Amino acid sequence: MSKAELQRFLQDVSANPSLRKAFDENPNAAIAGYEIAPDEMGALKSRDPERIKKLGIDERLSAALT
């Protein structure tokens, strides 16, 4: 698990509408350029801020996909 990589993805998806759209349409493809562990991928796909926060991500970033 790479907290830094997960944070980088969430920052990127927050700042980049085209990445957000790509994630909405195909999460696996959108995350392909990031080293995201399977448990992190599951949390991202769930779009559950509480689940994402449990991975050590701050509240602001954990809500990036909601």
PLY file of the C-alpha trace (Angstrom):
ply
format ascii 1.0
element vertex 66
property float x
property float y
property float z
element edge 65
property int vertex1
property int vertex2
end_header
0.00 0.00 0.00
1.28 3.42 -0.91
-0.45 6.23 0.94
1.55 8.80 -1.04
0.44 7.31 -4.36
-3.18 7.16 -3.23
-2.99 10.80 -2.14
-1.44 11.74 -5.48
-4.29 10.07 -7.36
-6.95 11.78 -5.23
-5.26 15.17 -5.67
-5.06 14.60 -9.42
-8.69 13.50 -9.71
-9.77 16.52 -7.66
-7.90 18.94 -9.92
-8.45 17.28 -13.29
-12.04 16.96 -14.57
-10.99 14.68 -17.43
-9.35 12.25 -14.98
-12.49 12.35 -12.85
-14.61 11.54 -15.91
-12.22 8.73 -16.87
-12.50 7.31 -13.34
-16.29 7.51 -13.50
-16.31 5.62 -16.80
-13.52 3.11 -16.18
-11.81 3.16 -12.76
-9.25 0.51 -13.66
-8.04 2.42 -16.70
-7.97 5.76 -14.85
-5.83 4.32 -12.07
-3.52 2.38 -14.39
-0.77 5.01 -14.15
-0.71 4.87 -10.36
0.63 2.20 -8.02
-2.62 1.56 -6.16
-2.96 -1.59 -4.06
-6.07 -3.79 -4.42
-7.49 -2.69 -1.04
-7.00 0.94 -2.03
-8.64 0.29 -5.40
-11.61 -1.23 -3.62
-11.93 1.82 -1.38
-11.73 4.16 -4.36
-14.32 2.21 -6.33
-16.65 2.22 -3.34
-16.49 6.05 -3.26
-17.01 5.74 0.50
-15.14 8.61 2.21
-15.02 6.73 5.51
-13.42 3.70 3.88
-10.87 5.92 2.14
-10.11 7.77 5.40
-9.36 4.42 7.07
-6.42 4.15 4.66
-4.91 7.26 6.25
-6.22 9.83 3.81
-7.38 13.19 5.17
-11.05 14.09 5.10
-10.81 16.62 2.25
-9.14 14.16 -0.10
-11.27 11.23 1.02
-14.33 13.09 -0.30
-12.79 13.74 -3.74
-14.85 11.03 -5.44
-18.21 11.78 -3.86
0 1
1 2
2 3
3 4
4 5
5 6
6 7
7 8
8 9
9 10
10 11
11 12
12 13
13 14
14 15
15 16
16 17
17 18
18 19
19 20
20 21
21 22
22 23
23 24
24 25
25 26
26 27
27 28
28 29
29 30
30 31
31 32
32 33
33 34
34 35
35 36
36 37
37 38
38 39
39 40
40 41
41 42
42 43
43 44
44 45
45 46
46 47
47 48
48 49
49 50
50 51
51 52
52 53
53 54
54 55
55 56
56 57
57 58
58 59
59 60
60 61
61 62
62 63
63 64
64 65
